[in-house]
Amino acid sequence: MLKQQTRQSKTFLFASLMALSGAIFSSATMAEQRVVSAGAGITELVIALEGSNELVGVDSTSQVPEELTSVAKLGYHRMLSAEGILALSPTLLLGSDAMGPKNTLEVLAGANVEVVLLPNANTKEQLLQNVEKMGQLLERETQAAALTEQIQQSFAEIDAKKHTIAKQGDAPKVLFLLLQPDRPARVGGDDTAADIIINLAGGNNIAGFSGYKSVSQEGILALQPDVILISNRSEEVAEDPAETLLAQMPLLAHTPAGEHKLIKNLSAKALLGGLGISAVEAADQLASDFIEIQQR
């Protein structure tokens, strides 16, 4: 108990000192934003809005260009440390509504850091609302307008491809597998990031349940997917996804996806942070793949 009280006292003392120094600094010349972004989808939008030069820190799920070497890597966006963030002297903390914990956000707000939580985007409408809000916060309204137009154009192109897929026949039966070392493969069901991408692309997610579940090779064989998508939630992707999966799960060679080697990578980036730019790009590519598959 004593250790916990001591730790909390140190945290609040540190926050108070940072708030004081921040106030002094801001009263002088501080005009530029110092942004910490928590959440892969949020960080992706910061970069797309040309806000990279104001980034001082990102959470562990975020990916930033290699040239941004000065951007600090913080912890997981649900388990952020107030001390680590305050050390970066931020003016703005942006994150999804999953960002936390709550006491960390309270400490940061008490230290005069503007803390903004944006709803996780699962629809085009929410994604565009987040773009508009972030454009205002980052003072990038022009870039936000351009990005909005770009996203709307991408959705229009995907809709056109979905129309073509529907005209060609039944939607392809698709299964998503999350592969992790030393763990059984897990199938992505309804209401997962993969499900959003599959549906957006015009495919039919045949998992038949919500969330993620481990399913045996025999169970997947019985589903007879036309296409299998795989991801390992890391930046590394399988060079030959069909060979990689069939080496691990040889029974799947007897599915339509296995027989025709229609086993494809789905980038981890597209699966993090809800419906974002990477997810829309993945859906667009997947829709093109579906059209090609149906024409065979």
Backbone hydrogen bonds, N-H to C=O, Kabsch-Sander energy under -0.5 kcal/mol:
donor,donor_aa,acceptor,acceptor_aa,energy
5,Q,1,M,-2.7
6,T,2,L,-2.6
7,R,3,K,-2.6
8,Q,4,Q,-2.6
9,S,5,Q,-2.5
10,K,6,T,-2.3
11,T,7,R,-2.2
12,F,8,Q,-2.6
13,L,9,S,-2.6
14,F,10,K,-2.8
15,A,11,T,-2.6
16,S,12,F,-2.5
17,L,13,L,-2.5
18,M,14,F,-2.5
19,A,15,A,-2.5
20,L,16,S,-2.4
21,S,17,L,-2.7
22,G,18,M,-2.5
23,A,19,A,-2.3
24,I,20,L,-2.3
25,F,21,S,-2.6
26,S,22,G,-2.8
27,S,23,A,-2.0
28,A,24,I,-0.8
28,A,25,F,-0.8
29,T,25,F,-1.0
30,M,25,F,-1.5
35,V,54,E,-3.5
36,V,92,L,-2.7
37,S,57,G,-2.4
38,A,94,L,-3.0
39,G,37,S,-0.5
43,T,39,G,-2.6
44,E,40,A,-2.2
45,L,41,G,-1.5
46,V,42,I,-2.3
47,I,43,T,-2.3
48,A,44,E,-2.1
49,L,45,L,-2.0
50,E,47,I,-1.8
51,G,46,V,-2.6
54,E,51,G,-1.7
55,L,52,S,-1.5
56,V,35,V,-3.1
57,G,35,V,-1.3
58,V,72,A,-2.6
59,D,37,S,-1.4
60,S,75,G,-1.9
62,S,59,D,-1.1
68,L,65,P,-1.9
69,T,67,E,-2.0
71,V,68,L,-1.1
72,A,56,V,-2.3
72,A,70,S,-0.5
74,L,58,V,-3.5
74,L,72,A,-0.6
79,M,76,Y,-1.9
80,L,100,G,-2.7
85,I,81,S,-1.6
86,L,82,A,-3.0
87,A,83,E,-1.9
88,L,85,I,-1.8
89,S,86,L,-2.0
91,T,34,R,-2.8
92,L,34,R,-2.0
93,L,114,E,-3.3
94,L,36,V,-3.0
94,L,92,L,-0.5
95,G,116,V,-1.9
96,S,38,A,-1.0
97,D,118,L,-1.2
99,M,96,S,-2.0
100,G,77,H,-2.4
105,L,101,P,-1.7
106,E,102,K,-2.2
107,V,103,N,-2.1
108,L,104,T,-2.3
109,A,105,L,-2.5
110,G,106,E,-2.2
111,A,107,V,-0.9
111,A,108,L,-0.6
112,N,109,A,-1.5
113,V,108,L,-2.2
114,E,91,T,-2.3
114,E,112,N,-0.5
115,V,113,V,-0.6
116,V,93,L,-3.0
116,V,114,E,-0.6
118,L,95,G,-2.9
118,L,116,V,-0.5
122,N,120,N,-0.6
127,L,123,T,-2.2
128,L,124,K,-2.6
129,Q,125,E,-2.1
130,N,126,Q,-2.4
131,V,127,L,-2.1
132,E,128,L,-2.3
133,K,129,Q,-2.5
134,M,130,N,-2.8
135,G,131,V,-2.2
136,Q,132,E,-1.7
137,L,133,K,-2.4
138,L,134,M,-2.6
139,E,136,Q,-0.8
140,R,135,G,-3.6
144,A,140,R,-2.5
145,A,141,E,-2.3
146,A,142,T,-2.0
147,L,143,Q,-2.7
148,T,144,A,-2.6
149,E,145,A,-2.0
150,Q,146,A,-2.1
151,I,147,L,-2.8
152,Q,148,T,-2.6
153,Q,149,E,-2.1
154,S,150,Q,-2.1
155,F,151,I,-2.5
156,A,152,Q,-2.1
157,E,153,Q,-2.2
158,I,154,S,-2.2
159,D,155,F,-2.7
160,A,156,A,-2.0
161,K,157,E,-1.9
162,K,158,I,-2.6
163,H,159,D,-2.0
164,T,160,A,-1.7
165,I,161,K,-2.5
166,A,162,K,-2.6
167,K,163,H,-1.9
168,Q,164,T,-1.5
169,G,165,I,-0.6
169,G,166,A,-0.7
174,V,172,P,-0.6
174,V,204,N,-3.0
175,L,227,V,-2.0
177,L,229,L,-3.2
178,L,186,R,-3.4
179,L,177,L,-0.7
179,L,231,S,-3.1
180,Q,178,L,-0.5
183,R,180,Q,-1.7
186,R,178,L,-2.1
187,V,213,K,-3.5
188,G,176,F,-2.0
189,G,187,V,-0.7
189,G,211,G,-3.1
190,D,209,F,-3.4
192,T,189,G,-0.9
196,I,192,T,-2.0
197,I,193,A,-1.9
198,I,194,A,-2.8
199,N,195,D,-2.6
200,L,196,I,-2.4
201,A,197,I,-1.9
202,G,199,N,-1.1
203,G,198,I,-2.7
204,N,172,P,-2.6
205,N,203,G,-0.6
206,I,174,V,-2.2
206,I,204,N,-0.7
211,G,190,D,-2.5
213,K,187,V,-1.7
215,V,185,A,-0.9
220,I,216,S,-2.2
221,L,217,Q,-2.8
222,A,218,E,-2.0
223,L,219,G,-0.9
223,L,220,I,-0.6
224,Q,220,I,-1.0
224,Q,221,L,-0.7
226,D,173,K,-2.0
227,V,173,K,-2.1
228,I,262,L,-2.2
229,L,175,L,-2.9
230,I,264,K,-2.7
231,S,177,L,-1.7
244,T,240,D,-2.6
245,L,241,P,-2.6
246,L,242,A,-2.7
247,A,243,E,-1.6
248,Q,244,T,-1.1
249,M,245,L,-3.0
252,L,249,M,-1.9
253,A,250,P,-1.8
254,H,251,L,-1.9
255,T,252,L,-1.6
257,A,225,P,-2.1
258,G,252,L,-0.5
259,E,255,T,-3.2
260,H,256,P,-2.0
261,K,258,G,-0.8
262,L,257,A,-2.6
263,I,261,K,-1.3
264,K,228,I,-2.6
264,K,262,L,-0.5
266,L,230,I,-2.6
268,A,234,S,-0.6
270,A,267,S,-0.8
271,L,267,S,-0.6
271,L,268,A,-1.1
272,L,268,A,-0.7
272,L,269,K,-0.7
275,L,121,A,-4.1
276,G,274,G,-1.0
280,V,276,G,-2.3
281,E,277,I,-2.3
282,A,278,S,-2.4
283,A,279,A,-2.4
284,D,280,V,-2.3
285,Q,281,E,-2.2
286,L,282,A,-2.5
287,A,283,A,-2.5
288,S,284,D,-1.8
289,D,285,Q,-2.2
290,F,286,L,-2.5
291,I,287,A,-2.0
292,E,288,S,-2.1
293,I,289,D,-2.6
294,Q,290,F,-2.5
295,Q,291,I,-1.2
296,R,293,I,-1.2
